[in-house]
Amino acid sequence: MATDTTEAPARPPRSPRTWRRRLGWLAGIWLASVAVMFVVALVFRFLMAAVGLSR
């Protein structure tokens, strides 16, 4: 009878950069969303000024 003696490969230890990378992605996504909202607000402001609804 043959028994399977293969072991699952050991996971490499987590690098300390993992949390920095995740935090960087979080900050990047947040900055991108703020930038997009700024552009949308500028477009709305331009459109409102074009139709005479703002100064």
C-alpha positions as CSV (number, residue, x, y, z in Angstrom):
1,M,0.0,0.0,0.0
2,A,1.4,3.4,-1.0
3,T,0.8,6.3,1.2
4,D,0.9,9.9,0.0
5,T,3.7,11.6,1.8
6,T,3.6,14.8,-0.1
7,E,3.1,17.8,2.0
8,A,1.4,21.0,1.0
9,P,3.9,23.6,0.1
10,A,4.6,25.9,3.0
11,R,3.4,29.5,2.6
12,P,6.1,32.0,2.5
13,P,6.1,34.5,5.4
14,R,4.1,37.6,4.7
15,S,6.3,40.5,3.7
16,P,6.1,43.6,5.8
17,R,5.3,45.5,2.6
18,T,1.8,43.9,2.4
19,W,0.1,46.3,4.7
20,R,1.8,49.3,3.0
21,R,0.7,48.1,-0.4
22,R,-2.9,47.7,0.9
23,L,-2.8,51.1,2.5
24,G,-1.4,52.6,-0.7
25,W,-4.2,51.1,-2.8
26,L,-6.8,52.4,-0.3
27,A,-5.3,55.9,-0.5
28,G,-5.0,55.7,-4.3
29,I,-8.6,54.7,-4.7
30,W,-9.7,57.4,-2.3
31,L,-7.7,60.1,-4.1
32,A,-9.0,59.0,-7.4
33,S,-12.6,59.1,-6.2
34,V,-12.1,62.6,-4.7
35,A,-10.5,63.8,-8.0
36,V,-13.5,62.4,-10.0
37,M,-16.0,64.1,-7.7
38,F,-14.1,67.4,-8.2
39,V,-14.2,67.1,-11.9
40,V,-18.0,66.3,-11.8
41,A,-18.6,69.3,-9.5
42,L,-16.7,71.5,-12.0
43,V,-18.8,70.2,-14.9
44,F,-22.0,70.9,-12.9
45,R,-20.8,74.3,-12.0
46,F,-19.9,75.1,-15.6
47,L,-23.4,73.9,-16.8
48,M,-25.2,75.9,-14.1
49,A,-23.2,79.0,-15.1
50,A,-24.0,78.4,-18.8
51,V,-27.8,78.4,-18.1
52,G,-27.6,81.3,-15.7
53,L,-28.2,79.6,-12.4
54,S,-25.1,80.8,-10.6
55,R,-22.9,83.9,-10.6
